[in-house]
Amino acid sequence: MNVFNLKSLIAAAALSLALAGSAFAAEKVNINTADAATLDRVLVNVGPSKAEAIVAYRKQHGPFRSAEQLAQVDGIGLKTVEKNREMIVIGGGLAPAKPAAAKAPAAAPKKR
């Protein structure tokens, strides 16, 4: 096997691993319904104790209304929320990135 074929093989293997990793990263979790084991498995920088803290906070304070509210849990900061934003689901959909600014109504076309 020559050097070129070996490099191609290594590059293909690296690409396969990268694509497989992104498939795992696509998993989503509803922070209002998931158990601690699921939160621990899916969320980045959230281990068993932080996952238990999320569940305990939810039981005490009710369901989360936004992803940012997750930062009120001891041990969870806004950086952790941002790292996990694409995986966090609230209710039936994704957690909104930021509250949307109200748009001004479109101006009616001028009559001539």
C-alpha distances in whole Angstrom, upper triangle without the diagonal:
4,7,8,6,7,10,11,10,13,15,16,16,19,20,21,22,25,26,27,28,31,32,33,35,37,39,42,45,49,50,54,53,50,50,49,46,45,46,44,40,40,42,40,42,44,44,47,50,49,49,52,54,53,54,57,58,58,60,63,63,62,59,57,58,55,51,53,56,53,53,57,55,55,52,50,50,50,46,45,47,45,42,43,45,42,42,46,48,52,54,53,50,48,50,51,50,53,57,57,59,62,62,65,66,65,68,70,70,73,76,77
4,6,6,6,9,10,11,13,14,16,17,19,20,21,23,25,26,27,29,31,32,34,35,37,39,43,46,50,51,54,54,51,51,50,47,46,46,44,41,41,42,40,42,45,45,47,50,50,49,53,54,53,55,58,58,58,61,63,63,62,59,57,58,55,51,53,56,53,53,57,55,55,52,50,50,49,46,45,47,45,41,43,44,42,43,46,49,52,55,53,51,49,50,51,49,53,56,56,59,61,61,64,65,64,67,69,69,72,74,76
4,6,5,6,9,10,11,12,14,15,16,18,20,21,22,24,26,27,29,30,32,33,35,38,41,44,48,49,52,52,49,49,48,45,44,44,42,39,39,40,38,39,42,42,45,48,47,47,51,52,51,53,56,56,56,59,61,60,60,57,55,55,52,49,50,53,50,50,54,52,52,49,47,47,46,43,42,44,42,39,40,42,40,40,44,47,50,53,51,49,46,48,49,47,50,53,53,56,59,58,62,63,62,65,67,67,70,72,74
4,5,5,6,9,10,11,12,14,15,16,18,20,21,23,24,26,27,29,31,32,33,36,39,43,46,48,51,51,48,49,47,45,43,43,42,39,38,39,37,39,42,42,45,48,47,47,50,52,50,52,55,55,55,58,60,60,59,56,53,54,51,47,49,52,49,49,53,52,52,48,47,46,45,42,41,43,41,37,39,40,38,39,43,45,49,51,49,47,44,46,47,45,48,51,51,54,56,56,59,60,59,62,64,64,66,69,70
4,5,5,6,9,10,10,12,14,15,16,18,20,21,22,24,26,27,29,30,32,34,38,41,45,46,50,49,46,47,46,43,41,42,40,37,37,38,36,38,41,41,44,47,46,46,49,50,49,51,54,54,54,57,59,59,57,54,52,53,50,47,48,51,49,49,52,51,51,48,46,46,45,42,41,42,40,37,38,40,37,38,41,44,47,49,48,45,43,45,46,44,48,51,51,54,56,56,59,60,59,62,64,64,67,69,71
4,5,5,6,9,10,11,12,14,15,17,18,20,21,23,25,26,27,29,31,33,37,40,43,45,48,47,44,45,44,41,39,40,38,35,35,36,34,36,38,39,41,44,43,43,46,48,47,49,52,52,52,55,57,57,56,53,51,52,49,45,47,49,47,47,50,49,49,45,44,44,43,40,39,41,39,35,36,38,36,36,40,42,46,48,47,45,42,44,45,43,47,50,50,53,56,56,59,60,59,62,64,64,67,70,72
4,5,5,6,9,10,11,12,14,15,16,18,20,21,23,24,26,27,29,32,35,38,42,43,46,46,43,44,42,40,38,38,37,34,33,34,32,34,37,37,40,43,42,42,45,46,45,47,50,50,50,53,55,55,54,51,48,49,46,43,44,47,44,44,48,47,47,43,42,41,41,37,37,38,36,33,34,36,34,34,38,40,44,46,45,43,40,42,43,41,44,47,47,50,53,53,56,57,56,59,61,61,64,67,69
4,5,5,6,9,10,10,12,14,15,16,18,20,21,23,25,26,27,30,33,37,40,42,45,45,42,43,42,39,37,38,36,33,32,34,32,34,36,37,40,43,42,41,45,46,45,47,50,50,49,52,55,54,53,50,48,48,45,42,43,46,44,44,48,47,47,44,42,42,41,37,36,38,35,32,33,35,32,33,37,39,43,45,43,41,39,40,41,39,43,46,46,49,51,51,54,55,54,57,59,59,62,65,66
4,5,5,6,9,10,11,12,14,15,17,18,20,21,23,25,26,29,32,35,39,40,44,43,40,41,40,37,35,36,34,31,31,32,30,33,35,35,38,41,40,40,43,45,43,45,48,48,48,51,53,53,52,49,47,47,45,41,43,46,43,43,47,46,46,43,41,41,40,37,36,37,35,32,33,34,32,32,36,38,42,44,42,40,38,40,41,40,43,46,46,49,52,52,55,56,56,59,61,61,64,67,68
4,5,5,6,9,10,11,12,14,15,17,19,20,21,23,25,27,31,33,37,38,42,41,38,39,38,35,33,34,32,29,29,30,28,30,32,33,35,38,38,37,40,42,41,43,46,46,46,48,51,50,49,47,44,45,42,39,41,43,40,41,44,43,43,39,38,38,37,34,33,34,33,29,30,32,30,30,34,36,40,42,41,39,36,38,39,37,41,44,45,47,50,50,54,55,55,58,60,60,63,66,68
4,5,5,6,9,10,11,12,14,15,17,19,20,21,23,26,29,32,36,37,41,40,37,38,37,35,33,33,32,29,28,29,27,29,32,32,35,38,37,37,40,41,40,42,45,45,45,48,50,49,48,45,43,43,40,37,39,41,39,39,43,42,42,39,37,37,36,32,31,33,31,27,28,30,28,28,32,34,38,40,39,37,34,36,37,35,38,42,42,44,47,47,50,52,51,54,56,56,60,62,64
4,5,5,6,9,10,11,12,14,16,17,19,20,21,24,28,31,34,36,39,39,36,37,36,34,32,32,31,28,27,28,27,29,31,32,35,38,37,36,39,41,39,41,44,44,44,47,49,48,47,44,42,43,40,37,39,41,39,39,43,42,42,39,37,37,36,33,32,33,31,28,28,30,27,27,31,33,37,39,37,35,33,35,36,35,38,41,42,44,47,47,50,51,51,54,56,56,59,62,64
4,5,5,6,9,10,11,12,14,15,17,19,20,23,26,29,33,34,38,37,34,35,34,31,29,30,28,25,25,26,25,27,29,29,32,35,34,33,37,39,37,39,42,42,42,44,47,47,45,42,41,42,39,35,37,40,37,38,41,40,40,37,35,35,35,32,30,31,30,26,27,29,26,26,30,32,36,38,37,34,32,34,36,34,38,41,42,45,47,48,51,52,52,55,57,57,61,64,65
4,5,5,6,9,10,11,13,14,16,17,19,21,25,27,31,32,36,35,32,33,32,30,28,28,27,24,23,24,22,24,27,27,30,33,32,32,35,36,35,37,40,40,40,43,45,44,43,40,38,39,36,33,35,37,34,35,38,37,37,34,32,32,32,28,27,29,27,23,24,26,24,24,28,30,34,36,35,33,30,32,33,32,35,38,39,42,45,45,48,50,49,53,55,55,59,62,63
4,5,5,6,9,10,11,12,15,15,17,20,23,26,30,31,35,34,32,33,32,30,28,28,27,24,22,23,22,25,27,28,31,34,32,32,35,36,35,37,40,40,39,42,44,44,42,39,37,38,35,32,33,36,34,34,38,37,38,34,32,32,31,28,27,28,26,23,23,25,22,22,26,29,32,34,33,30,28,30,31,30,33,36,37,39,42,42,46,47,47,50,52,52,55,58,60
4,5,5,6,9,10,11,13,14,16,18,22,25,28,30,33,33,30,31,30,28,26,26,25,22,21,23,22,24,26,27,30,33,32,30,34,36,34,35,39,39,38,41,43,43,41,38,36,37,35,31,34,36,33,34,38,36,37,34,32,33,32,29,27,28,26,23,23,25,22,22,26,28,31,33,32,30,28,30,31,30,34,37,37,40,43,43,47,48,48,51,53,53,57,59,61
4,5,5,6,9,10,11,12,15,17,20,23,27,28,31,31,28,29,28,25,23,24,22,19,18,20,18,21,23,24,26,29,28,27,31,32,31,32,36,36,36,38,41,40,39,36,34,35,33,29,31,34,31,32,35,34,34,31,29,30,29,26,24,26,24,21,21,23,20,20,24,26,30,32,31,29,27,28,30,29,32,36,36,40,42,43,46,48,48,51,53,54,57,60,62
4,5,5,6,9,10,11,13,15,19,22,25,27,30,30,27,28,27,25,23,23,22,19,17,18,17,20,22,23,26,29,27,27,30,31,30,32,35,35,34,37,39,39,38,35,32,33,30,27,29,31,29,29,33,32,33,30,27,27,27,23,22,23,21,18,18,20,18,18,22,24,28,30,29,27,24,26,27,26,29,33,33,36,39,39,43,44,44,48,50,51,54,57,59
4,5,5,6,9,10,11,14,17,20,24,26,29,28,26,27,27,25,22,23,22,19,17,19,18,21,23,24,27,30,28,27,31,32,30,31,35,35,34,37,39,38,37,34,32,32,30,27,29,31,29,30,33,32,34,31,28,29,27,25,23,24,22,19,19,20,17,17,21,23,27,28,27,25,23,25,26,25,29,32,32,35,38,38,42,43,43,46,48,49,52,55,57
4,5,5,7,9,10,12,16,19,22,24,27,27,24,25,25,22,20,20,20,16,15,17,17,20,21,22,24,28,26,25,28,30,28,29,33,33,32,35,37,37,36,32,31,32,29,26,29,31,28,29,33,31,32,30,27,28,27,25,23,23,22,19,18,20,17,16,20,22,26,28,26,24,23,25,27,26,30,33,33,37,39,40,43,45,45,48,50,51,55,57,60
4,5,5,6,9,11,14,17,21,22,25,25,22,23,22,20,18,18,17,14,13,14,13,16,18,19,22,25,23,22,26,27,25,27,30,30,30,32,35,34,33,30,28,29,27,23,26,28,25,26,29,28,29,26,24,24,24,21,19,20,19,15,15,17,15,14,18,20,24,26,25,23,21,22,24,23,27,30,31,35,37,38,42,43,44,47,49,50,54,57,59
4,5,5,6,9,12,16,19,21,24,24,21,23,23,21,18,18,18,15,13,14,13,17,18,20,23,25,24,22,26,27,25,27,30,30,29,32,34,33,32,29,27,27,25,21,24,26,24,25,28,27,29,26,23,24,23,20,18,18,17,14,13,15,12,12,16,18,22,24,23,20,18,20,21,20,24,27,28,31,34,35,38,40,40,43,45,47,50,53,55
4,5,5,8,11,14,18,20,23,22,20,22,22,20,17,17,18,14,12,14,15,18,19,21,23,26,24,22,26,27,25,26,30,30,28,31,34,33,31,28,26,27,25,22,25,27,24,26,29,28,30,27,25,25,24,22,20,20,19,16,15,16,13,12,16,17,21,23,21,19,18,20,22,22,25,28,29,32,35,36,39,40,40,44,46,47,51,53,56
4,5,6,10,12,16,18,21,20,17,19,18,16,13,14,14,11,9,11,12,15,16,17,19,22,21,19,22,24,22,23,26,27,26,28,31,30,29,26,24,26,23,20,23,25,22,24,27,25,27,24,22,23,22,21,18,18,18,15,13,15,12,10,14,16,20,21,21,19,17,19,22,21,25,28,29,33,35,36,40,41,42,46,48,49,52,55,58
4,5,8,11,15,16,19,19,17,18,18,16,14,13,13,11,8,9,9,13,14,16,18,21,19,18,21,22,20,22,25,25,24,27,29,29,27,24,22,23,21,17,20,22,19,21,24,23,24,22,19,20,19,17,15,15,14,11,10,11,9,8,11,14,18,20,19,17,15,16,18,18,22,25,26,29,32,33,37,38,39,43,45,46,50,53,55
4,6,10,13,15,18,18,16,18,19,17,14,14,15,13,9,11,12,16,16,18,21,23,21,19,22,24,21,22,26,25,24,27,29,28,26,23,21,22,19,17,20,22,20,22,25,24,26,24,21,21,20,19,16,16,15,13,10,11,8,7,10,12,16,18,16,14,12,15,17,17,20,23,24,28,30,31,35,36,37,40,42,44,47,50,53
4,7,10,13,16,15,13,15,15,14,11,11,12,10,7,9,11,15,15,16,18,21,19,16,20,21,18,19,23,23,21,24,26,26,24,21,19,20,18,16,19,21,18,21,23,22,24,22,20,21,20,19,16,15,16,13,11,12,9,6,9,10,14,16,15,13,12,14,17,18,21,24,25,29,31,32,36,37,38,42,44,45,49,52,55
4,7,9,12,12,10,13,14,14,10,10,12,11,7,9,12,15,14,16,17,20,17,15,18,19,16,17,20,20,18,21,23,22,20,17,16,17,15,13,16,17,15,18,20,19,22,21,18,19,18,18,15,13,14,13,9,9,7,4,6,7,10,12,11,10,9,11,14,15,18,21,22,26,28,30,33,35,36,39,41,43,47,50,53
4,6,9,8,7,10,11,11,8,7,10,10,7,8,12,14,13,15,15,17,15,12,15,16,13,13,17,16,14,17,20,19,17,14,13,14,13,11,15,15,13,16,18,17,19,19,16,18,17,18,14,13,14,14,10,10,10,6,5,6,8,10,11,10,9,10,14,16,19,21,23,26,28,30,34,35,37,41,43,45,48,51,54
4,5,6,6,9,11,13,9,9,12,13,10,11,14,17,14,16,17,18,16,13,15,15,12,12,15,15,12,14,17,16,14,10,10,11,11,10,14,13,12,15,17,16,19,19,16,18,18,19,16,13,15,15,12,11,11,8,6,4,6,7,8,9,9,9,13,15,18,19,21,25,27,29,32,34,36,39,41,44,47,50,53
4,6,6,8,10,12,9,7,11,12,11,10,13,15,12,14,14,15,12,10,12,12,8,8,12,11,9,12,14,13,11,8,7,10,10,8,12,11,9,12,13,12,15,16,13,15,15,17,14,11,14,15,11,11,12,10,7,6,6,8,11,11,11,10,13,15,17,19,21,25,27,29,33,34,37,40,42,45,48,51,54
4,6,9,11,14,12,10,14,15,14,14,17,18,15,17,17,17,15,12,13,13,9,8,11,10,7,9,12,11,8,5,6,9,10,10,13,11,10,14,14,13,17,18,15,18,18,20,17,15,17,18,15,14,15,13,10,8,7,7,10,12,12,11,15,17,19,19,22,25,27,30,33,34,37,40,42,45,48,51,54
4,7,10,12,10,10,13,14,13,14,18,19,16,17,16,17,16,12,13,14,11,9,12,12,9,11,14,14,11,9,10,13,14,14,17,15,13,17,17,16,19,20,18,20,21,22,19,17,20,20,16,16,17,14,11,10,9,8,11,13,14,14,17,20,22,23,25,29,30,33,36,37,39,43,45,47,51,53,57
4,7,8,6,6,10,11,10,11,15,16,13,14,13,15,13,10,11,12,10,8,12,13,10,12,15,16,14,11,12,15,15,14,17,16,13,17,18,15,18,18,16,19,20,21,17,16,19,18,15,16,16,12,11,10,11,11,13,14,14,15,18,20,23,24,27,30,32,34,38,39,41,45,47,49,53,55,59
4,6,5,6,9,10,11,12,15,16,13,13,11,12,12,8,8,11,9,7,10,12,11,11,15,16,14,13,14,17,18,17,19,18,15,18,18,15,17,17,17,20,21,22,18,18,21,20,16,18,19,15,14,14,14,15,17,18,18,18,22,23,26,27,30,33,35,38,41,43,45,48,50,53,56,59,62
4,5,5,6,9,10,10,13,13,10,9,7,9,8,5,5,8,8,6,9,12,11,12,15,16,16,15,15,19,18,17,19,17,14,16,17,14,15,14,14,18,19,20,16,16,19,18,15,18,19,15,14,15,16,17,19,20,19,19,22,23,26,28,30,34,36,39,42,44,46,50,52,54,58,61,64
4,6,5,6,9,10,13,14,10,9,7,10,10,7,8,12,11,10,13,15,15,16,19,20,19,18,18,21,21,19,21,20,17,19,20,17,18,17,16,20,21,21,17,18,21,19,16,19,19,15,15,16,18,19,20,21,20,20,24,25,28,30,32,36,38,41,44,46,48,51,53,56,59,62,65
4,5,5,6,8,12,13,10,10,10,12,12,8,10,13,11,11,14,16,15,16,19,20,19,17,16,19,19,17,19,19,16,18,20,17,18,17,16,19,20,20,16,16,18,17,14,16,16,12,12,13,15,16,17,18,17,17,21,22,25,27,29,33,35,38,41,43,44,48,50,52,56,59,62
4,5,5,6,9,10,7,8,8,10,9,6,9,10,8,9,12,13,13,15,17,18,17,15,14,17,16,13,16,15,12,14,16,13,15,14,12,15,16,16,13,12,15,14,11,13,14,10,10,11,13,15,17,17,15,15,19,19,22,24,27,30,33,35,39,41,42,46,48,51,54,57,60
4,6,6,8,8,5,5,5,8,8,5,9,11,10,11,14,15,15,17,19,20,20,18,17,20,19,16,18,18,14,16,17,14,15,13,12,15,17,16,13,14,16,14,12,15,16,12,13,15,17,19,21,20,19,18,22,22,25,27,30,33,36,38,42,44,45,49,51,54,57,60,63
4,6,8,10,8,8,9,12,11,9,12,15,13,14,17,18,18,20,23,23,22,20,19,22,20,18,20,20,17,18,20,18,19,17,15,18,19,18,14,15,17,14,12,15,15,11,13,15,17,19,20,20,18,19,22,22,25,28,30,34,36,39,42,44,45,49,51,53,57,60,63
4,7,10,8,10,11,14,12,10,14,15,13,14,18,18,17,20,22,22,21,19,17,20,18,15,17,18,15,17,19,17,19,17,15,17,17,16,12,13,14,12,9,12,11,8,9,12,15,17,18,17,15,15,19,19,22,25,27,30,33,35,39,40,42,45,48,50,53,56,59
4,6,6,8,11,13,10,9,13,13,11,13,16,16,16,19,21,21,20,18,16,18,16,12,14,15,12,13,16,14,15,13,11,13,13,12,9,9,11,9,6,9,10,7,8,11,14,17,18,17,14,14,17,17,20,22,25,28,31,33,37,39,40,44,46,49,52,55,58
4,5,8,12,13,11,11,15,15,14,16,19,18,19,22,23,23,23,21,18,20,18,14,15,17,13,14,17,15,16,13,11,12,13,11,7,9,10,7,6,10,11,9,11,14,17,20,21,20,17,16,19,17,20,23,26,29,32,34,38,40,41,45,48,50,53,56,59
4,6,10,11,9,10,13,13,13,16,18,18,19,21,23,23,23,21,19,21,19,15,16,17,13,13,16,14,13,10,9,10,12,10,7,10,11,9,9,12,14,13,13,17,19,22,24,22,19,18,21,19,22,25,28,30,34,36,40,42,43,47,50,52,55,58,61
4,7,8,6,6,10,10,10,12,14,14,15,18,19,20,20,18,17,19,18,14,15,15,12,12,14,11,11,9,8,11,13,12,8,10,13,11,10,13,15,12,12,16,17,20,22,21,19,18,20,20,22,25,28,31,34,36,40,42,44,47,50,52,56,59,62
4,6,6,6,9,10,11,12,14,15,17,19,20,21,21,20,19,22,21,18,19,18,15,15,16,13,13,10,11,14,16,15,12,14,16,14,13,17,18,15,16,18,20,23,25,24,22,21,24,23,26,28,31,35,37,40,44,46,48,51,54,56,59,62,65
4,6,5,6,9,10,11,12,14,15,17,18,20,20,20,19,23,22,19,20,19,16,16,17,14,13,12,12,16,19,18,15,16,19,17,16,19,20,17,17,19,21,23,25,25,23,22,26,26,28,30,33,36,39,42,45,47,49,53,55,58,61,64,67
4,5,5,6,9,10,10,12,14,15,16,18,19,19,19,22,21,19,19,18,14,15,15,11,10,9,11,14,18,18,15,16,19,18,17,20,22,19,18,20,21,23,26,26,24,23,26,26,28,30,33,36,39,42,45,47,49,53,56,58,61,64,68
4,5,5,6,9,10,10,12,14,15,16,17,17,15,19,18,15,16,14,11,11,12,8,8,6,7,11,14,14,11,12,16,15,14,16,19,16,15,17,18,21,23,23,21,19,22,22,24,26,29,32,35,38,41,44,46,49,52,55,58,61,64
4,5,5,6,9,10,11,13,14,15,16,15,14,18,17,15,16,15,11,12,13,10,10,10,10,13,15,16,12,13,16,15,13,16,17,14,13,15,16,18,21,21,19,18,21,22,24,26,29,32,35,37,41,43,45,49,51,54,57,60,63
4,5,5,6,9,10,11,12,14,15,15,15,19,19,17,18,16,13,14,14,10,11,11,12,15,18,19,16,16,20,19,17,19,21,18,16,18,18,19,22,23,22,20,24,24,26,28,31,34,37,40,43,45,47,51,53,56,59,62,65
4,5,5,6,8,10,10,12,13,14,13,17,17,15,15,13,10,11,10,7,7,8,9,13,16,17,14,14,18,18,16,18,21,18,16,18,17,19,23,23,21,20,22,23,24,26,29,32,34,38,41,43,46,49,52,54,57,60,64
4,5,5,6,9,10,10,11,10,10,13,13,12,13,11,8,10,9,6,8,9,9,12,14,16,13,12,16,16,14,15,18,15,13,14,14,16,19,19,18,16,19,20,21,22,26,29,31,34,38,40,42,46,48,51,54,57,60
4,5,5,6,9,10,10,10,11,14,15,14,16,13,11,13,12,9,11,13,12,16,18,19,16,15,19,19,17,18,20,17,14,15,14,15,18,19,19,17,21,22,23,25,28,31,33,36,39,41,44,47,49,52,55,58,62
4,5,5,6,9,10,11,12,16,17,16,17,14,12,14,12,9,10,13,13,16,19,21,18,17,21,22,19,21,23,20,17,18,17,18,21,22,22,20,23,24,25,26,30,32,34,38,41,43,45,49,51,54,57,60,63
4,5,5,6,8,9,9,13,14,14,14,10,9,11,9,6,9,12,11,14,16,19,16,15,19,20,18,19,21,19,16,17,15,17,20,21,20,18,20,22,22,23,26,29,31,34,38,40,42,46,48,51,54,57,60
4,5,5,5,6,7,11,12,13,14,10,9,12,11,9,12,14,13,16,17,20,17,16,19,20,18,18,20,18,15,14,12,13,17,18,18,16,19,20,21,22,25,28,30,33,36,38,40,44,46,49,52,55,58
4,6,6,8,10,14,16,16,17,14,13,16,14,12,14,17,16,19,21,23,21,19,23,24,21,22,24,21,18,17,15,16,19,21,21,19,22,24,25,25,28,31,33,36,39,40,43,47,49,52,55,58,61
4,6,9,11,14,16,17,17,14,13,15,12,11,13,16,16,19,21,23,21,20,24,25,23,23,25,23,20,20,17,18,22,23,23,21,23,25,25,25,28,31,32,36,39,41,44,47,49,52,55,58,61
4,7,8,11,13,14,15,11,11,13,11,10,13,16,16,18,19,22,20,18,22,23,21,21,24,22,18,18,15,16,20,21,21,18,20,22,22,21,25,27,29,32,35,37,40,43,45,49,51,54,58
4,7,9,12,14,15,11,12,15,13,12,16,18,17,19,20,23,21,18,22,23,21,20,22,20,17,15,13,13,16,18,18,16,19,21,21,21,24,26,28,31,34,35,38,42,44,47,50,52,56
4,6,9,11,13,10,10,14,13,12,16,18,16,18,18,21,19,16,19,21,18,17,19,17,13,12,9,9,13,14,15,13,15,18,18,18,21,24,25,28,32,33,36,39,41,44,47,50,53
4,6,7,9,6,7,10,10,11,14,16,14,15,15,17,16,13,16,18,15,14,16,15,11,10,7,9,12,13,12,10,12,14,15,15,18,21,23,26,29,31,33,37,39,42,45,48,52
4,7,9,7,9,12,12,13,17,19,16,16,15,18,17,14,16,18,16,14,16,15,12,10,7,9,12,12,11,9,10,12,12,12,15,18,19,22,25,27,30,33,36,39,42,44,48
4,5,5,7,10,11,13,16,17,14,14,12,15,14,10,12,15,13,10,13,13,9,9,7,10,12,11,9,6,7,9,9,10,13,16,18,21,24,26,29,32,35,38,41,44,47
4,5,6,8,10,11,15,15,11,11,9,12,10,7,9,11,9,7,10,10,7,8,7,11,13,11,9,6,7,8,9,11,14,17,20,23,26,28,31,34,37,39,42,46,49
4,5,6,8,10,13,14,10,9,7,10,10,7,9,12,11,9,13,13,10,12,11,14,17,15,12,9,9,9,9,11,14,17,20,23,26,29,31,34,37,40,43,46,49
4,5,6,8,11,13,10,10,9,12,12,9,12,14,13,12,15,15,12,12,11,14,17,16,14,11,12,12,12,13,17,19,21,25,28,30,33,36,39,42,45,48,51
4,5,6,9,10,7,8,8,11,9,7,10,12,11,11,14,13,10,12,11,14,17,16,14,11,13,13,14,15,19,22,24,27,31,33,36,39,42,44,47,51,54
4,5,8,8,5,5,5,9,8,7,10,12,12,12,15,15,13,15,14,18,20,19,17,13,15,14,14,16,20,22,25,28,31,34,36,40,43,45,48,51,55
4,6,9,7,8,9,12,12,10,14,16,15,15,19,18,15,17,16,18,22,21,19,16,17,17,17,18,21,24,26,30,33,35,38,41,44,47,50,53,56
4,6,6,8,10,13,11,11,14,16,15,16,19,17,15,17,16,18,22,21,19,17,19,19,19,21,24,27,29,32,36,38,41,44,47,50,53,56,59
4,6,8,11,13,12,13,16,17,16,18,21,20,18,20,19,22,25,25,23,20,22,21,22,24,27,30,32,36,39,41,44,47,50,53,56,59,62
4,7,10,11,9,11,14,14,14,17,20,18,17,20,20,23,26,25,22,20,22,21,22,24,28,30,33,36,39,42,44,48,51,53,56,59,62
4,7,8,6,7,11,11,11,13,16,15,14,16,17,20,23,22,19,16,18,17,18,21,24,27,30,32,36,38,41,44,47,49,52,56,59
4,5,5,6,9,10,11,12,16,16,14,17,18,21,24,22,19,16,17,15,16,19,22,24,28,30,34,36,39,42,45,47,50,53,56
4,5,5,6,9,10,10,14,14,13,16,16,20,22,20,17,14,14,12,13,16,19,21,24,27,30,33,35,38,41,44,46,50,53
4,5,5,6,9,10,13,14,14,17,18,22,24,21,18,15,16,13,15,18,21,23,26,29,32,35,36,40,43,45,48,51,54
4,5,5,6,9,12,11,11,15,16,20,22,20,16,14,16,14,16,19,22,24,28,30,34,36,38,41,44,46,49,53,56
4,6,5,6,9,10,8,12,13,17,18,16,13,11,12,10,12,15,18,21,24,27,30,33,35,38,41,43,46,49,52
4,5,5,8,10,10,13,15,18,20,17,13,11,12,9,11,15,17,20,23,25,29,31,33,36,39,41,44,48,50
4,6,8,9,10,14,16,20,21,18,14,13,14,12,15,18,20,23,27,28,32,34,36,39,42,44,47,50,53
4,6,5,6,10,13,16,17,15,11,10,12,11,14,17,20,23,26,28,32,34,35,39,41,43,47,50,53
4,5,5,8,11,14,15,12,8,7,9,8,11,14,16,19,22,24,28,30,31,35,38,40,43,46,49
4,6,8,11,14,14,11,8,8,10,9,13,16,17,21,23,25,29,30,31,35,37,39,42,46,48
4,7,10,13,13,11,8,9,12,12,15,18,20,23,26,28,31,33,34,38,40,42,45,48,51
4,7,10,11,9,6,6,9,10,13,16,18,22,24,26,30,31,33,37,39,41,45,48,51
4,6,7,6,4,5,9,11,14,15,17,21,23,25,29,30,32,35,37,40,43,46,49
4,6,6,6,5,9,12,13,14,16,20,21,24,27,28,31,34,36,39,42,45,48
4,6,8,8,11,15,16,16,18,22,23,25,28,29,31,35,36,39,42,45,48
4,7,9,12,15,17,17,18,22,23,24,28,28,30,33,35,37,41,43,47
4,7,9,12,14,15,16,19,20,22,25,26,28,31,33,35,39,42,45
4,6,9,12,13,14,18,20,21,25,26,28,31,33,36,39,42,45
4,6,9,10,12,16,18,20,24,25,27,31,33,36,39,42,45
4,6,7,8,12,14,17,20,22,24,27,30,32,36,39,42
4,7,9,12,15,17,20,23,24,28,31,33,36,39,42
4,6,9,12,14,18,21,23,26,29,31,34,37,40
4,6,9,12,15,18,20,24,26,29,32,35,38
4,6,9,12,15,17,20,23,26,28,32,35
4,6,9,12,15,18,21,24,26,29,33
4,7,9,12,15,18,21,23,27,30
4,6,8,12,15,17,20,23,26
4,6,9,12,15,17,20,23
4,6,9,12,15,18,21
4,6,9,12,15,18
4,6,9,12,15
4,6,9,12
4,6,9
4,6
4
